[in-house]
């Protein structure tokens, strides 16, 4: 018998959970060393004892680790056949491999942990060359990778260095013996697209591979710190503090510690000898406290006085976080999270996010009143935490762990398996060790959607063994058996209310995901936020999520768009479920964010009595002294009526009410108004901050002062004997001429619709490209298609047509009238809406009254709208009195104030990255459509509450059919689709969460009766 041969000779490191790292150093806090204190205080990495190896590397890819050049790591290997690639970056976004792949939770390979397919596991081979100067002599040289997805093996100068996995965690190797000073060094890295670690990296995001964060060569002198852990304690009154610095060293050394304030003034100092490990504990008298509202940073300087010497600077914020009587508090004060989940994303670079792009994200958050980030679902670029420390943002820091797709096998097959315990604990260890010195980090999280098992307990036990200063979160521990916080996602408001009523639980509740912001979404944000503030033990929540994850690409015809699942040939995929953020993929725009910002604004307007305004201060720590406020009167059709300033008192305590005076305001200003009016109050920054300029609006309020006139008061009066004339113009049509002759209308009696409107100024032009018809449907939003919209489709709401039963016309006092009795119904099904339309023609206007009732089998429980639609020619601009300037819906209108607004038709449209209904304006009293020759049409809703309009260049079914904006743009119409709604269904959050709240639904089990005046 011949000897048997095996392939592979052994199980690869990347296909067994038994190998997580080989030859990596124990994880440490994130810091850079400098030659001296002066350089350390600059925090300039270019002056640190480090060499950045990022840049353009040589690259080759193969379909499997077993294919491709096997000896590429050798020092003299010829990389002639290799291509260039940018590090940091993902190879899929630089033209290599199969391309990006998106799934929500399904693994795009067979679910068979820990096994990874040998033949379908792309392998990227990287090579770079670099020189190291003699100034790194007599140093320990550490090769550090901040992030490599998913696993990798490293060689230096032809010698294997080690292996590591944990895609979003750092890995550090001691390469002192392998680096050749003064010579060219060759670094080779073999990156595996998938590893056993990928089973617990199943986050809802793109599967992208490569060296996506920076690579550094650190030089640590022979005597150096190996780890630093800074904590602060406050006394029982949260006034005086103790600074604690735990220090691990490579050898014995005298170490000088200084605490500097933000001006560089030394507050306290000490020097002691540290041999291996030691601790400083220094009292600090009443330091400035760090909070998200007052992010005051001190600097701890550590100077190593022996050997070659070195220095490091670690910023510190004095704060304590924990529970007081079951309430989450920082520095003894209750805190509410007004947060968001944030995945790392860039439309061109994926998770390789440039620093300025990331910083802009956090600045945008601050400018929109957010105060917290959940780093879903992995630790982020280490620089993000520096920015959060500076700007003031709470961080719920989450371990790089999710295995949602394991439900295909068994929910807790990994989470409760002892074979996977070390893999889980390693994720917690990497997170805590790296980020423990950041004051912004107030909670650790054990990951996301990984069910629950013994391995979560092991993670918790590890964290508590090294850090008792922070709470631990994990939503999968539904009963909070292990963790310190109850956590839920996508709970209904009424569930939060019921949960919060319980008095026997001692742990707080956080809503780690809510308001699924997919497409046109974030309905009923106010109800959630009000519930958070109503109940002390509800910590607040984190919207899902910050941004869409679209990747910039082009159609076959060169049209640029943001791609989602399936756009890159990726199968299986979860389509556009990756487009679920408050802002779009460019991280610039997004009406959902504008709405959320209003819901969480720090100043709430409550009521107005005389000139005394009552407000609520929703800040957690500060008053309102940093704010300046103004008021103005807004009235329908009236500009610059009155305005003034508001004096902000110093008595506005956090979470409390205060009263302010509207200087110069009197109710007499509006007593004589016959139109609707509001007082609008604006709260702005008084001075510049590090995140916004003076004058930045933080909040606004509005209070109605006078009511709108009823529509009956707008009907034209018959002052002469002239009146509208009606006649039968053909077998199928009527013609109506206005009293003045300025308008002629055509009415189709077979179809029962007004299908012609001619002005005397342009007698040959019919303003209507499509006649007015009753409309109950809208292009479906993402929430609709996962909620009420399914029923609309099943009930064929989009296919309804009007079947005329009778048309009656007559001359009446002062005009003419047409009454249409009709049945509006879809094909196939038996439900219908019996409707009576009454058109009254007086003067140059039409008063339309609609009455109806829906009934029958398979009737959907809701409609999308109660309104009329038409095609109108020549419309370029719109003006209106109502909410604006942006889009608004019944449950998404907080952010849009009532006023006189104007817009072009094109600017009204909200170009969602997955086409859907958008651009509606609600609480409208009147709207005017304008063309190049002036007003074309005006609609007056009178005192009807909740009326809305839309004007757009696209048909409803064209929007429904389009999968991308460029497809919709091909359907752009020359005319304008005008929608006038008496009521419009809310948005809700059913794409992943509760459906539209009942008070915002248009239920069909009631009669409707509406009217509008058209002229």
Rosetta blueprint (number, residue, H / E / L):
1 X L
2 X L
3 X L
4 X L
5 X L
6 X L
7 X L
8 X L
9 X L
10 X L
11 X L
12 X L
13 X H
14 X H
15 X H
16 X L
17 X L
18 X L
19 X L
20 X L
21 X E
22 X E
23 X L
24 X E
25 X L
26 X L
27 X L
28 X L
29 X L
30 X L
31 X L
32 X L
33 X L
34 X E
35 X L
36 X L
37 X H
38 X H
39 X H
40 X H
41 X L
42 X L
43 X L
44 X L
45 X H
46 X H
47 X H
48 X L
49 X L
50 X E
51 X E
52 X E
53 X L
54 X L
55 X E
56 X E
57 X E
58 X E
59 X E
60 X E
61 X E
62 X E
63 X L
64 X L
65 X L
66 X L
67 X L
68 X L
69 X L
70 X L
71 X L
72 X L
73 X L
74 X L
75 X L
76 X L
77 X L
78 X L
79 X L
80 X L
81 X L
82 X L
83 X E
84 X E
85 X E
86 X E
87 X E
88 X L
89 X L
90 X L
91 X H
92 X H
93 X H
94 X H
95 X L
96 X L
97 X L
98 X L
99 X L
100 X L
101 X E
102 X E
103 X E
104 X L
105 X L
106 X L
107 X L
108 X L
109 X L
110 X L
111 X L
112 X L
113 X L
114 X L
115 X L
116 X L
117 X L
118 X L
119 X L
120 X L
121 X L
122 X L
123 X E
124 X E
125 X E
126 X E
127 X E
128 X E
129 X E
130 X E
131 X E
132 X L
133 X L
134 X H
135 X H
136 X H
137 X L
138 X L
139 X E
140 X E
141 X E
142 X E
143 X E
144 X E
145 X E
146 X L
147 X L
148 X E
149 X E
150 X L
151 X E
152 X E
153 X E
154 X E
155 X E
156 X E
157 X L
158 X L
159 X E
160 X E
161 X E
162 X E
163 X E
164 X E
165 X E
166 X L
167 X L
168 X L
169 X L
170 X L
171 X E
172 X E
173 X E
174 X E
175 X L
176 X L
177 X L
178 X L
179 X L
180 X L
181 X L
182 X L
183 X L
184 X E
185 X E
186 X E
187 X E
188 X E
189 X E
190 X E
191 X E
192 X E
193 X L
194 X L
195 X L
196 X H
197 X H
198 X H
199 X H
200 X H
201 X E
202 X L
203 X L
204 X L
205 X E
206 X E
207 X E
208 X L
209 X L
210 X E
211 X E
212 X L
213 X L
214 X L
215 X E
216 X E
217 X E
218 X E
219 X E
220 X E
221 X E
222 X L
223 X L
224 X L
225 X E
226 X E
227 X E
228 X E
229 X E
230 X E
231 X E
232 X E
233 X E
234 X E
235 X L
236 X L
237 X L
238 X L
239 X L
240 X L
241 X E
242 X E
243 X E
244 X E
245 X E
246 X E
247 X E
248 X E
249 X E
250 X L
251 X L
252 X L
253 X E
254 X E
255 X E
256 X E
257 X E
258 X E
259 X E
260 X E
261 X L
262 X L
263 X L
264 X L
265 X L
266 X E
267 X E
268 X E
269 X E
270 X E
271 X E
272 X E
273 X E
274 X E
275 X L
276 X L
277 X E
278 X E
279 X E
280 X E
281 X E
282 X E
283 X E
284 X E
285 X L
286 X L
287 X L
288 X L
289 X E
290 X E
291 X L
292 X L
293 X L
294 X L
295 X E
296 X L
297 X L
298 X E
299 X E
300 X E
301 X E
302 X E
303 X E
304 X E
305 X L
306 X L
307 X L
308 X L
309 X L
310 X E
311 X E
312 X E
313 X E
314 X E
315 X E
316 X E
317 X L
318 X E
319 X L
320 X L
321 X E
322 X E
323 X E
324 X E
325 X L
326 X L
327 X E
328 X E
329 X E
330 X E
331 X L
332 X L
333 X E
334 X E
335 X L
336 X L
337 X E
338 X E
339 X E
340 X E
341 X E
342 X L
343 X L
344 X L
345 X L
346 X L
347 X L
348 X L
349 X L
350 X L
351 X L
352 X L
353 X L
354 X L
355 X H
356 X H
357 X H
358 X H
359 X H
360 X H
361 X H
362 X H
363 X H
364 X H
365 X H
366 X H
367 X H
368 X L
369 X L
370 X L
371 X L
372 X E
373 X E
374 X E
375 X L
376 X L
377 X L
378 X L
379 X L
380 X L
381 X L
382 X H
383 X H
384 X H
385 X H
386 X H
387 X H
388 X H
389 X H
390 X H
391 X H
392 X L
393 X L
394 X E
395 X E
396 X E
397 X E
398 X E
399 X L
400 X L
401 X L
402 X E
403 X L
404 X H
405 X H
406 X H
407 X H
408 X H
409 X L
410 X L
411 X L
412 X L
413 X L
414 X L
415 X L
416 X L
417 X L
418 X H
419 X H
420 X H
421 X H
422 X H
423 X H
424 X H
425 X H
426 X H
427 X H
428 X H
429 X H
430 X H
431 X H
432 X H
433 X H
434 X H
435 X H
436 X L
437 X L
438 X L
439 X L
440 X L
441 X E
442 X E
443 X E
444 X E
445 X E
446 X L
447 X L
448 X L
449 X L
450 X L
451 X L
452 X L
453 X L
454 X H
455 X H
456 X H
457 X H
458 X H
459 X H
460 X H
461 X H
462 X H
463 X H
464 X H
465 X H
466 X H
467 X L
468 X L
469 X L
470 X L
471 X E
472 X E
473 X E
474 X L
475 X L
476 X L
477 X L
478 X L
479 X L
480 X L
481 X L
482 X L
483 X L
484 X L
485 X L
486 X E
487 X E
488 X E
489 X E
490 X L
491 X L
492 X L
493 X H
494 X H
495 X H
496 X H
497 X H
498 X H
499 X H
500 X H
501 X H
502 X L
503 X L
504 X L
505 X L
506 X L
507 X L
508 X L
509 X E
510 X E
511 X E
512 X E
513 X E
514 X E
515 X L
516 X L
517 X L
518 X L
519 X L
520 X L
521 X L
522 X L
523 X L
524 X L
525 X H
526 X H
527 X H
528 X H
529 X H
530 X H
531 X H
532 X H
533 X H
534 X H
535 X L
536 X L
537 X L
538 X E
539 X E
540 X E
541 X E
542 X E
543 X E
544 X L
545 X L
546 X L
547 X E
548 X L
549 X L
550 X L
551 X E
552 X E
553 X E
554 X E
555 X L
556 X L
557 X L
558 X L
559 X L
560 X E
561 X E
562 X E
563 X E
564 X L
565 X L
566 X L
567 X L
568 X L
569 X L
570 X L
571 X L
572 X L
573 X L
574 X L
575 X H
576 X H
577 X H
578 X H
579 X L
580 X L
581 X L
582 X L
583 X E
584 X L
585 X L
586 X L
587 X L
588 X L
589 X L
590 X L
591 X H
592 X H
593 X H
594 X H
595 X H
596 X H
597 X H
598 X H
599 X H
600 X L
601 X L
602 X L
603 X E
604 X E
605 X E
606 X E
607 X E
608 X E
609 X E
610 X L
611 X L
612 X E
613 X E
614 X E
615 X E
616 X E
617 X E
618 X L
619 X L
620 X L
621 X L
622 X L
623 X L
624 X L
625 X L
626 X L
627 X E
628 X E
629 X E
630 X E
631 X E
632 X E
633 X E
634 X E
635 X E
636 X L
637 X L
638 X E
639 X L
640 X L
641 X L
642 X L
643 X E
644 X E
645 X E
646 X E
647 X E
648 X L
649 X L
650 X L
651 X L
652 X L
653 X L
654 X L
655 X L
656 X L
657 X E
658 X E
659 X E
660 X E
661 X E
662 X E
663 X L
664 X L
665 X L
666 X L
667 X L
668 X H
669 X H
670 X H
671 X H
672 X L
673 X L
674 X L
675 X L
676 X L
677 X E
678 X E
679 X E
680 X E
681 X E
682 X E
683 X E
684 X E
685 X E
686 X L
687 X L
688 X L
689 X L
690 X L
691 X L
692 X L
693 X L
694 X L
695 X L
696 X L
697 X E
698 X E
699 X E
700 X E
701 X E
702 X E
703 X E
704 X E
705 X E
706 X E
707 X L
708 X L
709 X L
710 X L
711 X H
712 X H
713 X H
714 X H
715 X L
716 X L
717 X L
718 X L
719 X L
720 X L
721 X L
722 X L
723 X L
724 X L
725 X E
726 X E
727 X E
728 X E
729 X L
730 X L
731 X L
732 X L
733 X E
734 X E
735 X E
736 X E
737 X E
738 X L
739 X L
740 X L
741 X L
742 X L
743 X E
744 X E
745 X E
746 X E
747 X E
748 X E
749 X L
750 X L
751 X L
752 X L
753 X E
754 X E
755 X E
756 X E
757 X E
758 X E
759 X E
760 X L
761 X L
762 X E
763 X E
764 X E
765 X E
766 X E
767 X L
768 X E
769 X E
770 X E
771 X E
772 X E
773 X E
774 X E
775 X E
776 X L
777 X L
778 X L
779 X L
780 X L
781 X L
782 X H
783 X H
784 X H
785 X H
786 X L
787 X L
788 X H
789 X H
790 X H
791 X H
792 X H
793 X H
794 X H
795 X L
796 X L
797 X H
798 X H
799 X H
800 X L
801 X E
802 X E
803 X E
804 X E
805 X E
806 X E
807 X E
808 X E
809 X E
810 X E
811 X E
812 X E
813 X L
814 X L
815 X E
816 X E
817 X E
818 X E
819 X E
820 X E
821 X E
822 X E
823 X E
824 X E
825 X E
826 X L
827 X L
828 X L
829 X L
830 X L
831 X L
832 X E
833 X E
834 X E
835 X E
836 X E
837 X E
838 X E
839 X E
840 X E
841 X E
842 X E
843 X L
844 X L
845 X E
846 X E
847 X E
848 X E
849 X E
850 X E
851 X E
852 X E
853 X E
854 X E
855 X E
856 X L
857 X L
858 X L
859 X L
860 X L
861 X L
862 X E
863 X L
864 X L
865 X E
866 X E
867 X E
868 X E
869 X E
870 X E
871 X E
872 X E
873 X L
874 X L
875 X L
876 X L
877 X E
878 X E
879 X E
880 X E
881 X E
882 X E
883 X E
884 X E
885 X L
886 X L
887 X L
888 X L
889 X E
890 X L
891 X L
892 X E
893 X L
894 X L
895 X L
896 X L
897 X E
898 X E
899 X E
900 X E
901 X E
902 X E
903 X E
904 X E
905 X H
906 X H
907 X H
908 X H
909 X L
910 X L
911 X L
912 X L
913 X L
914 X L
915 X L
916 X L
917 X L
918 X L
919 X L
920 X L
921 X E
922 X E
923 X L
924 X L
925 X L
926 X E
927 X E
928 X E
929 X E
930 X E
931 X E
932 X L
933 X L
934 X E
935 X E
936 X E
937 X E
938 X E
939 X E
940 X E
941 X L
942 X L
943 X L
944 X L
945 X L
946 X L
947 X L
948 X E
949 X E
950 X E
951 X E
952 X E
953 X L
954 X L
955 X L
956 X H
957 X H
958 X H
959 X H
960 X H
961 X H
962 X L
963 X L
964 X L
965 X H
966 X H
967 X H
968 X H
969 X H
970 X L
971 X L
972 X L
973 X L
974 X L
975 X L
976 X E
977 X E
978 X E
979 X E
980 X E
981 X E
982 X E
983 X E
984 X E
985 X L
986 X L
987 X L
988 X L
989 X L
990 X L
991 X L
992 X L
993 X L
994 X L
995 X L
996 X L
997 X L
998 X H
999 X H
1000 X H
1001 X L
1002 X L
1003 X E
1004 X L
1005 X L
1006 X L
1007 X L
1008 X E
1009 X E
1010 X E
1011 X E
1012 X E
1013 X E
1014 X E
1015 X L
